Amino acid sequence: MNDMIKRQRGLSMVELLVVLLIGSFLIIGITQVYLDNKRSYAFQQSQANNLDNGRFATLMLNQYLGKAGYRRDPSQLVEFAFPAMKAKDDCQDFKAGHAVTGFATDKGEGKGTGFCIRYQPQVSGELDCQGTASDVEYDEAFKSPSSNDLIVLAFKYEPDDTDLSEGSLLCKSLNAANPQYGELLTGIADLRLDFGVGSADVLEKEVTTFVPQADWTSASGAIRSLRYSLLLASKENQRDSNDSKVLTDWLANAPAATKTRLENADKKRLYQVANSIQTVRNFMP
């Protein structure tokens, strides 16, 4: 019996508990490393998405703003290339020679944040922002199109009050029989627009002041440049702290209603600001 007892081998209860304790610490450590890496990956992906959205938004907006005021025949006077046009849909009226006009606001004819542009088609069948081809066909170089052939586009920002990452920029062509907005991009928490204006004389190519889009009317003067700022937002719960310097700086100059909307829907999102100033063709030196 004594020999049998001496030949027994194995772990004691104390040794087993020590092994389990050490294993638990290792598992907890590995799990924490995994969670930290996952959080870091989500943070970097959210920031990368904001940066990509910002680059795409500025590229697209600058591309369309670069077309505003385009004349296929440089010898054609801007007043004839862009005749006066009455307010239509969400666009305020275009004065003769003007290529950009304000969006109807809550203070006036309608509601919304945005702007409208017009330009002559550069090539036959040129596509608008919704992919619809123009009916204009050119059979000779530098041919001046009719004033009825102008491409007129309206750009509108549509916020989402509950999910800031779902705010979107919309566009529609006023050349369509029944204009309907189509989505260009999402992820925009807020949009600010300022119009650079100067003398009422289209030959005076100088910006003297910037007017907020909500305050601009056709009496403010021709829009010679457009300054915009986009606040891009990620999905919620992507940052650890309660404060975001980007959001705080943005709220410092935000209207009361916008400030309330952004603060209520913040939910620890990541933010990025993209901005640019574009001069209007034929309205600057």
Summary of the structure (lengths in Angstrom):
residues: 285
radius of gyration: 29.0
end to end distance: 109.0
largest distance: 117.2
contacts: 829
relative contact order: 0.15
helix: 33%
strand: 25%
